[in-house]
Amino acid sequence: MTTQIETTLPGGERAELPANASAGQGAAEETAAGAAGRAHSLSREAARRLASACFWITMALCLALMAFKTAARFDLTTLWDDAYMFQRYAHNIIAGHGISWNPQGPPAYGLTSLAFLVAAVPFHVLSGGNTSLAAMLQSFVYGPVLLVLLALLVLRAAGDGKVARLCCFALVAFCVARSTLTDHFVSGMDTSFGLCFLTAYLLLALRLLGDARVAGGVALGAFGGLAFSVRPELTAFAVLVPLALIALERDHARRRFGLAALATTAGVLALHLAIAKLYFGSPVPLPFYAKSTNLYGAGILRAYRGRPTIDLFDWLDFFWPLFAVIALDILAGLGARQAAAGAPAGERQRTGPRAWWAASSAFDKGVLAATLLCLAYSWLFVVPIMGFSQRFYYAPLPGLIYIACRSAARLVRTLTDSLGQPAPAPLPMAGVAALAVVWLHLSAPLATAGKDLAGAAAGNRLGHFNIVKHGSTSGPQKYWFAIDRVSTLPDDVVIATTEVGMLGAMNLGKTIIDMAGLNDRRFALEPFSADRFFEAYKPDLIYMPHPHYEKMIADLEAHPEMSRYVAYSKKKLGTSQFGIAVRRDSPHFERLQQIVKEKTSSRK
């Protein structure tokens, strides 16, 4: 039998050599083993460095894609019509007319986001009354702010693990960069502002929940109570998050924190509703009646039939990886395994959703519930008027990102713990491979965005904010007949229309009757009636309703008062959507007739 000699190799490993082996042979094998260990360590370090470099390349590509898409649309032609409504209200506030749609009109709760109006007023002042530039700035400035806040939220949700943080950042950046989120940076609308608010709310809640003091709960509730004035649907977070703490939290201090937050939120919300009712005559925004009730009849519902589902699937096409991570965490129950060692024996065998429920905090459950509720509400109950770029589905995005990062962090920790420390070299290489797939999916959108930006620059379609000049171009002219010429008429001209945004911004001193009811309580609280319309108003010019408002058009055309108007069809005028009607006894009749004659004759 051969005798074995035990020896120690570099790194503390033990090895056995035959008894008849020479000292030189043992030393040689020790040197070889040490070299192999060092080579393995260097290989692992090189893999980590490569993965880190690939991560930063990924982040750079995502930021470049978002920057290109935003820059290519930095022009007044990308502003949505409703964005100008905020600037008309801002103008009236500065002029001393209060929160009113018309200069001499009553207060109107025509804006879904009163808080965004507060933010819009300074931009109206800073731009010198340039409504298109102010409308662009009021959404654009919140884009970078949102990205910073989301980065802070990802850091908080991912925890202290470096690998988990990198995975979460890559996941979120990929989804956001591919999405239409940047469209809302340059739309002039309140979408990015609302997202900033919700992200700040979640960050504040996480910060104050650490101490779980009653005073902190009151502070969170006061801030959360403002959610209704930012975006009414965000109130779901301000209510469900503290409610989950009350119902599901085991810690007594955290339950009291949730109770204080919920009570304060309810108080602030009740105060808001009461003041709105007293000042505006409606406790909720007038657009609520239009988009959440059957205010306009079957025509508008038919026009938007299936649109909420199409928009939802388009939105899910961007953010399905976030849902996939959450679903994997819930179904596999991997998040609970970290706590299994300290859990009661009867709970250690929990798997799937039960395990996720046991491992997730009450706060996380409240955020998830509010996120799903907001998505369901937008899908099932909202008529997506002016819902471009999936606008209504973006409201709960910060909540979705937070929950997805929490799930991703648990999955990463479980994976690394199961593989042991240090992580095997193939793991960073697997990350590199995943990032390479991300690059592949980013390449086409990045090329398209770069081409769009170059084309916009070459075509001189960037940075123009002259609304008067824009009103003379074919786009607005095809929509509102002779909008540039009509805007030069005296301010005593009364105009009625359903498409009020740009028209209202170009005619700040004129009375603009909103037949759609978004800014007029007469037509918001109950369906449009031609009787009530002509009883209250005698407009000099009517831009006939958009074709989607079938019932409104029929009611107007059948009314006897229309015999006092000269009507021109969209075919005669050369417009794309609607014609006009001019009142015969209007002091501006001859001038309006002249505009029609000149514009129609120039088409021949």
Beta strands, then each sheet from edge to edge (+ up, - down):
strand 1: 4-8
strand 2: 14-18
strand 3: 494-497
strand 4: 511-514
strand 5: 541-543
strand 6: 565-568
strand 7: 580-583
sheet 1: 1+ 2-
sheet 2: 4+ 3+ 5+ 7- 6+
end
